[in-house]
Amino acid sequence: MEQEKGRVNQLVIATVSSAQAGALTNRLIKDGFYVTEIASSGGVMREATLSLLVGLDSARLPRLLKHVRECCATYKRFIPAHVETPMFEFNPLMIEAEIGGATVYVLDVERFEQL
């Protein structure tokens, strides 16, 4: 069965680290996906993130998820702990945090119109 051109039956919302969003967005656009970016923030470090909105045919979902997995791996970084310490300590307490990665939501689209 030939795929209908321009068919959109799913919406993907992928929230990714701003540091990783550029590479992901470029790959998606190069592969023919249309991407809308919304600035956001969150996580343990309240770091800047981007929420990417991508409308697509469900047959292309595995390809999109492959790009997300390849561009948005998690990694560990040491960050200062937000605890009160005595004044005589020079180095703040550091904790290891996992950052990066992506949170992906896939929603079925009942109706899509491009006006």
Backbone as CSV, one residue per row, in Angstrom:
resi,resn,N_x,N_y,N_z,CA_x,CA_y,CA_z,C_x,C_y,C_z
1,MET,0.839,-1.186,0.000,0.000,0.000,0.000,0.879,1.243,0.000
2,GLU,0.656,2.150,-0.909,1.455,3.365,-0.986,1.033,4.340,0.116
3,GLN,2.039,4.930,0.758,1.778,5.862,1.850,1.247,7.184,1.295
4,GLU,0.190,7.682,1.893,-0.407,8.948,1.476,0.541,10.098,1.792
5,LYS,0.848,10.936,0.809,1.773,12.048,0.993,1.178,13.076,1.957
6,GLY,1.975,13.496,2.929,1.545,14.506,3.874,0.619,14.002,4.956
7,ARG,0.445,12.709,5.067,-0.450,12.145,6.082,0.163,12.300,7.479
8,VAL,-0.616,12.816,8.399,-0.189,12.962,9.795,-1.234,12.292,10.666
9,ASN,-0.832,11.233,11.356,-1.754,10.578,12.273,-1.174,10.422,13.677
10,GLN,0.032,10.977,13.901,0.618,10.990,15.236,1.356,12.305,15.466
11,LEU,1.383,12.715,16.733,2.148,13.877,17.153,3.136,13.403,18.202
12,VAL,4.408,13.691,17.975,5.453,13.351,18.936,5.882,14.629,19.635
13,ILE,5.924,14.565,20.964,6.471,15.652,21.773,7.720,15.089,22.433
14,ALA,8.877,15.609,22.053,10.142,15.136,22.601,10.813,16.288,23.338
15,THR,10.996,16.147,24.638,11.676,17.165,25.429,13.115,16.719,25.610
16,VAL,14.045,17.554,25.136,15.466,17.208,25.137,16.288,18.368,25.680
17,SER,17.490,18.061,26.117,18.420,19.073,26.597,18.746,20.050,25.468
18,SER,18.857,21.324,25.799,19.220,22.323,24.786,20.563,21.993,24.146
19,ALA,21.463,21.407,24.931,22.779,21.053,24.410,22.690,19.981,23.333
20,GLN,21.674,19.147,23.373,21.523,18.063,22.405,20.478,18.359,21.335
21,ALA,19.682,19.384,21.534,18.556,19.668,20.638,18.992,20.081,19.243
22,GLY,20.067,20.838,19.131,20.511,21.313,17.819,20.841,20.173,16.872
23,ALA,21.629,19.221,17.353,22.013,18.079,16.517,20.786,17.262,16.130
24,LEU,19.872,17.062,17.086,18.666,16.286,16.800,17.789,17.004,15.780
25,THR,17.549,18.273,15.984,16.708,19.048,15.067,17.285,19.016,13.653
26,ASN,18.596,19.206,13.529,19.228,19.179,12.205,19.040,17.832,11.520
27,ARG,19.197,16.739,12.268,19.024,15.406,11.685,17.580,15.172,11.252
28,LEU,16.637,15.611,12.087,15.231,15.410,11.749,14.850,16.175,10.488
29,ILE,15.274,17.423,10.402,14.962,18.244,9.227,15.604,17.647,7.981
30,LYS,16.853,17.207,8.105,17.555,16.596,6.973,16.839,15.333,6.485
31,ASP,16.163,14.637,7.412,15.450,13.404,7.073,13.995,13.661,6.678
32,GLY,13.610,14.932,6.518,12.285,15.254,6.009,11.194,15.447,7.050
33,PHE,11.550,15.495,8.334,10.559,15.758,9.374,10.381,17.272,9.525
34,TYR,9.170,17.693,9.834,8.892,19.095,10.148,8.875,19.223,11.664
35,VAL,9.644,20.182,12.188,9.853,20.299,13.632,9.493,21.698,14.094
36,THR,8.739,21.775,15.194,8.478,23.039,15.878,9.135,22.959,17.239
37,GLU,9.909,23.990,17.601,10.622,24.013,18.878,9.925,24.946,19.860
38,ILE,9.808,24.490,21.108,9.265,25.312,22.185,10.280,25.296,23.326
39,ALA,10.738,26.469,23.744,11.703,26.562,24.841,11.030,26.161,26.151
40,SER,11.768,25.434,26.973,11.248,24.994,28.263,12.421,24.835,29.229
41,SER,12.137,24.481,30.464,13.197,24.185,31.429,12.650,23.184,32.428
42,GLY,13.567,22.490,33.078,13.123,21.515,34.062,14.233,20.594,34.483
43,GLY,13.862,19.568,35.188,14.842,18.608,35.676,15.453,19.048,36.985
44,VAL,16.342,18.227,37.480,17.004,18.477,38.760,17.780,19.787,38.753
45,MET,18.391,20.102,37.617,19.230,21.296,37.544,18.499,22.493,36.963
46,ARG,17.222,22.335,36.676,16.449,23.406,36.039,17.163,23.911,34.787
47,GLU,17.744,22.951,34.049,18.477,23.311,32.849,17.524,23.631,31.703
48,ALA,18.039,24.383,30.746,17.248,24.738,29.575,17.001,23.488,28.727
49,THR,15.767,23.323,28.290,15.403,22.214,27.413,14.589,22.764,26.254
50,LEU,14.413,21.939,25.250,13.526,22.269,24.152,12.519,21.146,24.015
51,SER,11.272,21.511,23.807,10.249,20.529,23.487,10.023,20.604,21.988
52,LEU,10.270,19.493,21.308,10.115,19.435,19.859,8.770,18.804,19.537
53,LEU,7.998,19.462,18.708,6.717,18.935,18.249,6.900,18.456,16.815
54,VAL,6.558,17.195,16.570,6.735,16.615,15.239,5.467,15.854,14.866
55,GLY,4.791,16.312,13.814,3.651,15.592,13.281,4.144,14.636,12.211
56,LEU,3.663,13.388,12.226,4.171,12.408,11.284,3.189,11.275,11.048
57,ASP,3.461,10.525,10.014,2.748,9.280,9.752,3.354,8.242,10.693
58,SER,2.524,7.435,11.308,3.002,6.459,12.293,4.055,5.510,11.726
59,ALA,4.072,5.292,10.427,5.074,4.424,9.808,6.486,4.990,9.956
60,ARG,6.602,6.302,10.161,7.916,6.945,10.295,8.382,7.048,11.746
61,LEU,7.543,6.640,12.697,7.898,6.753,14.113,9.199,6.027,14.463
62,PRO,9.423,4.793,14.036,10.689,4.131,14.377,11.919,4.921,13.916
63,ARG,11.827,5.549,12.749,12.948,6.354,12.229,13.194,7.567,13.128
64,LEU,12.134,8.244,13.533,12.275,9.398,14.419,12.903,8.974,15.751
65,LEU,12.414,7.877,16.332,12.944,7.414,17.618,14.418,7.017,17.513
66,LYS,14.822,6.506,16.364,16.233,6.170,16.137,17.089,7.429,16.225
67,HIS,16.638,8.503,15.593,17.369,9.778,15.655,17.457,10.277,17.103
68,VAL,16.353,10.193,17.837,16.342,10.654,19.223,17.348,9.847,20.052
69,ARG,17.332,8.533,19.913,18.264,7.681,20.676,19.720,7.994,20.355
70,GLU,20.006,8.253,19.087,21.390,8.517,18.679,21.883,9.897,19.097
71,CYS,21.007,10.869,19.166,21.428,12.246,19.485,21.287,12.606,20.955
72,CYS,20.507,11.868,21.704,20.149,12.301,23.057,20.497,11.254,24.114
73,ALA,21.716,10.792,24.105,22.154,9.838,25.129,22.287,10.558,26.470
74,THR,22.043,9.837,27.557,22.258,10.417,28.884,23.742,10.344,29.223
75,TYR,24.167,11.245,30.080,25.544,11.233,30.557,25.561,11.762,31.985
76,LYS,26.639,11.487,32.694,26.747,11.893,34.098,27.611,13.137,34.216
77,ARG,27.232,14.000,35.153,27.977,15.233,35.406,27.907,15.521,36.895
78,PHE,28.982,16.089,37.432,28.982,16.480,38.835,28.452,17.903,38.948
79,ILE,27.517,18.085,39.881,26.909,19.391,40.096,26.961,19.709,41.581
80,PRO,26.974,20.994,41.938,26.976,21.339,43.368,25.651,20.958,44.014
81,ALA,25.744,20.359,45.180,24.536,20.028,45.947,24.042,21.298,46.616
82,HIS,22.762,21.448,46.686,22.188,22.637,47.326,21.921,22.333,48.793
83,VAL,23.005,22.330,49.563,22.902,22.116,51.001,23.685,23.215,51.691
84,GLU,23.256,23.553,52.878,23.976,24.571,53.635,25.182,23.947,54.286
85,THR,26.336,24.599,54.137,27.578,24.100,54.716,28.175,25.169,55.604
86,PRO,29.016,24.785,56.563,29.679,25.781,57.407,30.527,26.730,56.563
87,MET,30.707,27.932,57.031,31.414,28.975,56.293,32.875,28.631,56.008
88,PHE,33.494,27.791,56.823,34.914,27.534,56.650,35.226,26.516,55.548
89,GLU,34.235,25.871,54.990,34.487,24.931,53.899,34.651,25.687,52.594
90,PHE,35.665,25.302,51.816,35.956,25.999,50.567,35.292,25.351,49.358
91,ASN,35.212,24.041,49.348,34.641,23.333,48.208,33.203,22.921,48.505
92,PRO,32.281,23.276,47.618,30.904,22.841,47.846,30.795,21.325,47.651
93,LEU,29.831,20.732,48.299,29.563,19.312,48.154,29.052,19.056,46.737
94,MET,29.662,18.092,46.041,29.274,17.780,44.664,28.565,16.427,44.635
95,ILE,27.538,16.352,43.809,26.841,15.079,43.616,26.844,14.748,42.123
96,GLU,26.755,13.464,41.819,26.718,13.038,40.433,25.263,12.978,39.975
97,ALA,24.989,13.606,38.832,23.630,13.620,38.295,23.655,13.122,36.857
98,GLU,22.608,12.412,36.470,22.465,11.959,35.083,21.662,13.014,34.339
99,ILE,22.226,13.510,33.249,21.547,14.551,32.475,21.493,14.134,31.007
100,GLY,20.822,14.927,30.215,20.649,14.597,28.803,19.481,13.647,28.627
101,GLY,19.477,12.951,27.538,18.386,12.023,27.260,17.177,12.760,26.710
102,ALA,16.081,12.078,26.656,14.860,12.656,26.108,13.642,12.039,26.782
103,THR,12.602,12.837,26.878,11.288,12.346,27.287,10.402,12.466,26.061
104,VAL,9.828,11.348,25.632,9.079,11.322,24.381,7.633,10.883,24.631
105,TYR,6.706,11.674,24.141,5.286,11.337,24.181,4.821,11.159,22.738
106,VAL,4.037,10.128,22.489,3.469,9.889,21.161,1.955,9.903,21.308
107,LEU,1.317,10.836,20.604,-0.131,11.008,20.688,-0.767,10.716,19.332
108,ASP,-1.888,10.024,19.346,-2.632,9.815,18.111,-3.336,11.113,17.731
109,VAL,-3.345,11.410,16.450,-3.978,12.616,15.925,-5.285,12.208,15.247
110,GLU,-6.370,12.715,15.761,-7.680,12.410,15.182,-7.899,13.157,13.875
111,ARG,-7.409,14.394,13.838,-7.608,15.205,12.634,-6.419,16.135,12.452
112,PHE,-5.962,16.253,11.214,-4.860,17.158,10.878,-5.255,17.947,9.644
113,GLU,-5.120,19.269,9.736,-5.356,20.148,8.601,-4.238,21.152,8.537
114,GLN,-3.729,21.368,7.350,-2.722,22.407,7.148,-3.369,23.494,6.328
115,LEU,-3.587,24.656,6.943,-4.324,25.742,6.292,-3.399,26.839,5.831
